[in-house]
Amino acid sequence: DAKTTQPNSMESNEEEPVHLPCNHSTISGTDYIHWYRQLPSQGPEYVIHGLTSNVNNRMASLAIAEDRKSSTLILHRATLRDAAVYYCILRNSGGSNYKLTFGKGTLLTVNP
Amino acid sequence: GAGVSQSPSNKVTEKGKDVELRCDPISGHTALYWYRQSLGQGLEFLIYFQGNSAPDKSGLPSDRFSAERTGGSVSTLTIQRTQQEDSAVYLCASSLGTSGRYQETQYFGPGTRLLVL
């Protein structure tokens, strides 16, 4: 599976926007970019996914670079509840694509 | 609506004992997955169910681990003769199970924290 690279940690202030980067330089044309997050002592939670175009939902926005070698998860106004580990993963249409594999992710700290 | 639920939330057991972990998926979800997450480690796939069948058991670490699913709903993960290295958070997830939907979202339960002394 193509690999992703994320910073180990980031810090933000409450009610400010947060941009969480992810590099995936070996992404293939059929890989979708997915983001999950895991709040403390909880199971992972789906956030958003996309292929080529930028995506918006009620939780966040996903900005995908034109060459698709990187992407950014955008939280428009961080809240204390957004403090979590954020995982960027690639999911392909073939093979055992149901097996989610998370790396270390980015630990987001939100300061009040 | 109700999400994925797991029980117990925490389990402490002695080495050598058997444990059963339960997962109730979202109603109507035909696909169910078990994962394991050890402290400081990533997510480790264990087994995948489609209905009551398990087409992929490749992630089960040893023959001490088994899982079943009945009625296309509840699943039980059983660990026999537990070892200290089995200590981890065991996560269950479910999804609609539509074949070929590679971007199908998996919804996770809160996990069962297993500690083997």
Contacts between the chains, C-beta under 8 A, distances in Angstrom:
chain1	res1	chain2	res2	distance
A	32	B	102	6.9
A	32	B	103	5.1
A	34	B	103	7.2
A	41	B	110	7.7
A	42	B	110	5.6
A	42	B	111	7.6
A	43	B	4	7.5
A	43	B	91	5.2
A	43	B	93	7.4
A	43	B	108	3.2
A	43	B	109	5.4
A	43	B	110	5.3
A	43	B	111	5.2
A	44	B	43	7.2
A	44	B	91	7.4
A	44	B	93	7.9
A	44	B	108	4.9
A	45	B	108	6.8
A	46	B	105	4.6
A	46	B	106	7.1
A	46	B	107	7.1
A	49	B	103	5.6
A	91	B	102	5.9
A	91	B	103	6.2
A	92	B	102	6.6
A	93	B	100	7.8
A	93	B	102	4.2
A	94	B	102	7.7
A	96	B	56	6.6
A	97	B	102	4.6
A	98	B	31	7.0
A	98	B	33	6.8
A	98	B	48	5.8
A	98	B	56	7.9
A	98	B	95	7.6
A	98	B	104	7.5
A	98	B	106	7.6
A	99	B	45	4.3
A	99	B	48	7.5
A	99	B	56	7.9
A	99	B	59	7.5
A	100	B	33	7.9
A	100	B	35	7.2
A	100	B	43	5.9
A	100	B	45	7.1
A	100	B	93	7.7
A	100	B	106	6.2
A	101	B	42	6.7
A	101	B	43	6.3
A	101	B	45	7.2
A	102	B	42	4.7
A	102	B	43	4.3
A	103	B	42	5.8
A	104	B	42	6.8
